[in-house]
Amino acid sequence: MKLKLIWLATVCALALSGWSADAQTNFTSGFYRITAGHYAECCGIAGPFIYPLPNVDQEFVELVVDAGRNTAQMTFLGEDMLTVFESGFVFALSNGIVFPDYIQFGDPVPLPQPGQTSWSYTISNAAGGLQIKGVVLTPMVGADLPNAFEHTNVVAMLEQTTVAIDRLEREGDMMHFHFTGPPPYLYTVESSDSLGTTNWVPVASYLAKIQTVDVVVTNSFTNANARFFRVRQEPCNCR
């Protein structure tokens, strides 16, 4: 999974930011705003119903990539970025397989089996975002209820999620800094006496589920010539 790291050095008051690099995949974990596409349900007695996207029930896509295992999760969300879209099927797909230029959920072609649900969804890179297409096939439950649910030509753009660090102060051996971060993310503050170390120590965690997190972090660096802090921003999975 790609985590966003915001860095802060206490002595020189240096702030840096950027997504952690990973050579195995070109996909970025985060929330993507749907800008185009269609969603269809088929085929009860009334025939197919086709809906343009985005709409109130499907305005965002959350993508979580585990680059270490080459797996991914994808969830269609409403305008509140919390409510999972559900209409005959809960559109939260897991165990996607990550390839260099696309992600595959389910089989390339969904094979309907009696009493079982099957799906096939593919994510590919678009300019600055994702292109998504796929279909879900559920068991038939009467002739008047749809059992095929399909997304076509869905384009979703990565939401810019800026963490702002400001108001850096030092009082003796104590350091204070203020930061804000948008929802819905989990923010973990970590510290280290060396910028090159891999042994970062957790200081505190803050959950921004619905509202922006707005906190002042206080920490001591007694007996340290310098201390470095970073703020990790990662999907909270807090629906």
C-alpha positions in Angstrom: 0.0 0.0 0.0 1.3 3.5 -0.8 1.3 5.8 2.2 1.6 9.5 2.1 4.4 10.8 4.3 4.8 14.4 5.5 8.2 15.0 7.1 9.2 17.6 9.8 12.7 18.1 11.2 12.6 19.8 14.6 15.9 21.6 14.6 16.0 23.0 11.0 12.2 23.2 10.7 12.3 21.4 7.4 9.1 20.1 5.9 9.0 17.7 3.0 6.2 15.7 1.4 5.6 13.0 -1.2 4.2 9.6 -1.9 6.5 6.7 -0.9 8.0 5.1 -4.0 7.4 1.6 -5.1 8.7 0.2 -8.4 6.3 -2.8 -8.5 3.2 -0.9 -9.4 2.1 2.3 -11.1 -1.1 2.6 -9.0 -1.6 4.8 -6.1 -3.7 4.1 -3.0 -6.3 6.8 -2.3 -9.7 8.2 -3.1 -10.7 8.9 -6.7 -13.5 11.1 -7.7 -15.7 9.7 -10.5 -15.9 12.1 -13.4 -17.5 10.1 -16.2 -19.0 6.7 -17.0 -22.2 4.6 -16.7 -23.7 2.1 -14.4 -26.3 -0.4 -15.6 -28.6 -3.0 -14.0 -30.1 -5.8 -16.1 -32.4 -7.5 -16.8 -35.8 -7.8 -15.1 -39.1 -7.5 -16.8 -38.6 -3.8 -17.3 -35.3 -4.3 -19.2 -32.0 -2.6 -18.4 -31.7 0.5 -16.4 -28.7 2.7 -17.3 -27.4 5.5 -15.0 -24.8 8.2 -15.8 -22.0 8.6 -13.3 -21.2 10.3 -11.0 -24.4 10.4 -8.9 -25.1 10.7 -5.2 -24.7 6.9 -4.6 -21.5 6.6 -6.7 -19.2 9.6 -6.6 -15.9 8.1 -5.4 -13.8 5.0 -5.7 -11.4 4.0 -3.0 -8.4 2.0 -4.2 -6.1 0.3 -1.6 -2.9 -1.3 -3.1 -0.7 -3.7 -1.2 2.4 -3.5 -3.3 4.3 -6.0 -1.2 1.7 -8.7 -2.0 0.6 -7.3 -5.4 -3.0 -7.3 -4.2 -5.7 -4.5 -4.2 -9.1 -3.6 -2.9 -11.6 -1.4 -4.7 -14.8 0.1 -3.2 -17.5 2.3 -4.8 -18.6 5.1 -2.4 -21.3 7.7 -2.2 -20.8 11.4 -2.0 -20.0 11.2 1.7 -16.9 9.1 0.9 -18.1 6.6 3.5 -21.2 4.8 2.3 -20.5 1.7 0.2 -22.6 1.5 -2.9 -25.0 -1.5 -2.7 -27.7 -2.6 -5.2 -28.2 -6.3 -5.4 -24.4 -6.5 -4.6 -22.0 -4.8 -2.2 -19.5 -3.1 -4.5 -16.4 -3.7 -2.3 -14.0 -6.0 -4.2 -11.0 -7.5 -2.5 -8.1 -9.7 -3.7 -7.5 -7.9 -6.9 -4.3 -8.9 -8.6 -1.9 -6.1 -9.5 0.0 -6.1 -12.8 2.3 -3.4 -14.0 -0.3 -1.7 -16.1 -3.7 -3.0 -14.8 -5.4 -4.5 -11.9 -7.8 -7.5 -12.3 -10.6 -8.4 -9.9 -12.1 -11.8 -10.5 -11.7 -13.8 -13.7 -11.1 -11.9 -17.0 -14.5 -13.2 -18.0 -17.1 -13.8 -15.3 -18.4 -17.4 -15.4 -21.8 -17.6 -13.8 -22.2 -20.6 -11.5 -25.5 -21.9 -9.9 -26.1 -20.2 -6.6 -22.8 -18.1 -6.7 -21.9 -14.6 -7.5 -19.1 -13.9 -10.0 -17.5 -10.7 -11.2 -14.8 -9.3 -13.5 -13.4 -5.8 -13.0 -10.4 -4.2 -14.6 -8.6 -1.0 -13.6 -6.2 0.6 -15.9 -4.3 3.9 -15.8 -5.9 7.0 -17.3 -4.3 10.5 -17.4 -4.1 11.5 -13.8 -6.5 8.8 -12.6 -8.2 5.4 -13.3 -10.3 3.9 -16.0 -12.7 1.1 -14.6 -14.9 -1.4 -16.3 -16.5 -4.6 -15.1 -19.6 -6.6 -14.5 -21.1 -8.6 -11.6 -23.4 -11.6 -12.1 -25.6 -12.7 -9.2 -27.9 -15.7 -8.9 -31.3 -15.2 -10.4 -34.1 -14.4 -7.9 -37.2 -14.2 -9.9 -37.8 -12.8 -13.3 -38.5 -9.2 -12.2 -35.2 -8.6 -10.4 -31.9 -7.7 -12.2 -28.9 -10.0 -11.7 -26.3 -8.3 -13.9 -24.6 -5.1 -12.7 -22.1 -3.3 -15.0 -19.8 -0.3 -15.0 -18.6 1.0 -18.3 -16.1 3.7 -19.3 -15.8 4.9 -15.7 -13.1 7.5 -15.2 -12.0 8.5 -11.7 -9.4 11.1 -10.8 -7.2 11.0 -7.7 -8.3 13.4 -5.0 -5.6 15.8 -3.8 -5.3 15.3 -0.1 -3.0 17.8 1.4 -1.6 17.6 4.9 -0.6 21.0 6.2 2.1 21.3 9.0 2.5 24.8 10.5 3.1 26.6 13.8 6.4 25.0 14.7 7.5 26.0 18.2 10.3 25.0 20.6 10.1 25.5 24.4 13.2 24.2 26.1 13.3 20.5 25.4 9.8 20.4 24.1 8.6 20.8 20.5 5.1 21.7 19.4 3.8 21.6 15.9 0.3 21.9 14.5 -1.1 20.0 11.5 -4.4 19.5 9.8 -5.5 16.7 7.4 -8.7 16.0 5.5 -11.0 13.0 6.0 -11.3 10.1 5.6 -7.8 9.1 6.7 -5.8 7.8 9.6 -2.8 10.0 10.6 0.0 8.5 12.6 2.8 10.8 13.9 6.2 9.0 14.3 9.6 10.3 15.5 13.2 9.3 15.1 16.6 10.7 16.2 18.0 10.0 12.7 16.4 10.7 9.3 18.1 7.7 7.8 16.8 5.2 10.3 14.1 2.6 9.7 13.1 2.5 13.3 10.4 5.1 13.6 8.6 5.3 16.9 4.9 6.0 17.0 4.0 9.1 18.9 0.2 9.4 18.4 -2.6 8.5 16.0 -5.5 10.6 14.9 -8.6 9.5 13.0 -10.3 11.9 10.5 -13.4 9.9 9.7 -15.8 12.7 8.7 -14.2 16.0 9.7 -10.7 17.4 9.2 -8.2 16.5 11.9 -6.8 19.5 13.6 -4.2 18.8 16.4 -1.1 20.1 18.1 1.6 17.5 18.6 3.9 17.9 21.6 7.1 15.9 22.1 10.3 16.0 24.0 13.8 15.6 22.5 15.9 15.6 25.7 19.4 14.2 25.1 18.9 14.4 21.3 20.8 16.8 19.0 17.9 16.6 16.6 14.6 14.8 16.3 12.7 14.2 13.1 8.9 13.7 12.8 6.8 12.4 10.0 3.0 12.1 9.6 1.8 9.0 7.8 -1.5 9.4 5.9 -3.3 6.2 5.0 -6.9 5.1 4.2 -8.7 4.5 7.5 -11.1 1.8 6.3 -13.4 3.3 8.9 -16.8 2.9 7.2 
